[in-house]
Amino acid sequence: MTDAHERLASLEHELVRLRHRHDIAMSAFLFEEAAALGREIAALEKELQAMAARVPPAPQPPTGIVPTLTRRRAQRRRAG
């Protein structure tokens, strides 16, 4: 993982934390605190969008072949 991808991950983590605090402040009727958190969230979202536009997507890990189980065919017995 590159430094840019690590920074994106840390920004996303910080946004989750701030959104949680914002929700708690709103439910506790702490509107001034919620408004301050909202400004922080908006600034981080703007930074996250700008950085995500510049950074190429992270390489996906290689996938292997997944074996599938096959059913054995039941042998039909013929009477006769």
Secondary structure, DSSP 8 states (H G I E B T S, - for coil): --HHHHHHHHHHHHHHHHHHHHHHHHHTT-HHHHHHHHHHHHHHHHHHHHHHHHS-------------------------
